[in-house]
Amino acid sequence: MKVMKGILAGKVAVITGGTRGIGLAIAEAYARQGAHIAVSSRSAEAVKVAVEGLRDDTDQVIGQVCDVRDRAQIQELSDVTLQHYHRIDIWVNNAGISGPYGPTIEISPERFAYVVHTNILGVYYGSMTAVLQFSSQNSGKLINVVGRGARGPVPYQNAYASSKAWVRSFTLALAEELEESGIGVYVLSPGMALTDMLQRPEAVEGNEGRLGDRYKTVLRMWSGPPDNVGEAAVWLASPATDGRTAIDRRLLTPPRLIAGMLGEAARRLLGRASPSIEVSPTIIPAWKPPSSRREE
């Protein structure tokens, strides 16, 4: 049995969407710091693979299939975690989807709603489940992950961006409401973590050109490894934030933006080869309203 030491030693952390990308990076970082881990995903196979991988860092890891759009499944995730560990100290609402890249009017209402239900209802259900448990313990830390769009509109990513604006507003309002409770409520904005969400996006047919060279340049300048997000999530969950709430932690800061631009400019001026970044979008047809289909 591994004896774990670290700043999160013995803490119990739930990470939704914790089987890949940013969520997995957070789970790995927590495990290395001694936390007991519960990860979830919609895919049973993804849960199995993630749990097996996390066992390289900790013996204390469980997984649960969970679609965050379903409040009952979120509650079951909490119940299973409590049955296994008897408490929850940290809850990270990370599960989210980006949706297709393209004009809002060319994305079907069903696809738009799927993004909104996952990114908004998933955070709402997870937050309420966590806060109710934390209230019974008089302690706990809730971390809600946002993304591009949390601070302003993003054309061609309207479902995702507007949902993240909602998450940030909801989280900071919840933090204010719970200010005297002893529960910490935090926003984590990872910036551009280089994951499948950025490298294997969906694009509405005719808009894939927007994910070409210019998009790759942006990734080159400002994206970073998911491990950076894990470190920030550890800090939010650590004793460093005890007694604090409403922290809005942003990784893509103005100095980092400037450094990325200067680095790209220097590479071009010196004629150095730019790091290769693979982007492989999946093309989907544009949605057409039923009236348009009948006319065809």
HUMO-V184570 format. One record per residue. PSI is psi as a letter, one per 30 degrees, with the letter a starting at -180 (* if undefined). Layout:
# HUMO-V184570
PSI ; PSI
This chain:
# HUMO-V184570
k ; k ; j ; k ; l ; l ; f ; g ; k ; f ; k ; k ; k ; k ; j ; k ; h ; g ; f ; l ; b ; e ; e ; e ; e ; e ; e ; e ; e ; e ; e ; f ; g ; g ; l ; k ; k ; k ; l ; l ; l ; f ; k ; e ; e ; e ; e ; e ; e ; e ; e ; e ; e ; f ; f ; f ; f ; k ; f ; i ; k ; l ; l ; k ; k ; k ; j ; f ; f ; j ; e ; e ; e ; e ; e ; e ; e ; e ; e ; e ; e ; e ; e ; e ; f ; g ; l ; k ; f ; k ; k ; j ; j ; f ; k ; l ; l ; e ; l ; k ; j ; l ; k ; e ; f ; g ; k ; k ; e ; e ; e ; e ; e ; e ; e ; e ; e ; e ; f ; e ; e ; e ; e ; e ; e ; e ; e ; e ; e ; e ; e ; e ; e ; e ; e ; f ; f ; g ; l ; l ; k ; k ; j ; k ; k ; a ; a ; k ; f ; f ; g ; l ; k ; j ; k ; f ; h ; e ; e ; e ; e ; e ; e ; e ; e ; e ; e ; e ; e ; e ; e ; e ; e ; e ; e ; e ; e ; g ; e ; g ; f ; g ; k ; k ; k ; l ; k ; j ; j ; f ; b ; i ; k ; j ; l ; f ; e ; e ; f ; h ; l ; k ; k ; k ; k ; f ; g ; f ; f ; f ; g ; b ; e ; e ; e ; e ; e ; e ; e ; e ; e ; f ; l ; l ; l ; f ; e ; e ; e ; e ; e ; e ; e ; e ; e ; e ; f ; l ; f ; f ; g ; k ; g ; l ; l ; g ; k ; i ; j ; k ; e ; i ; l ; e ; e ; e ; e ; e ; e ; e ; e ; e ; e ; e ; e ; e ; e ; e ; e ; f ; g ; k ; k ; k ; k ; k ; k ; k ; j ; i ; k ; k ; k ; l ; l ; k ; k ; k ; l ; e ; e ; e ; e ; e ; e ; *
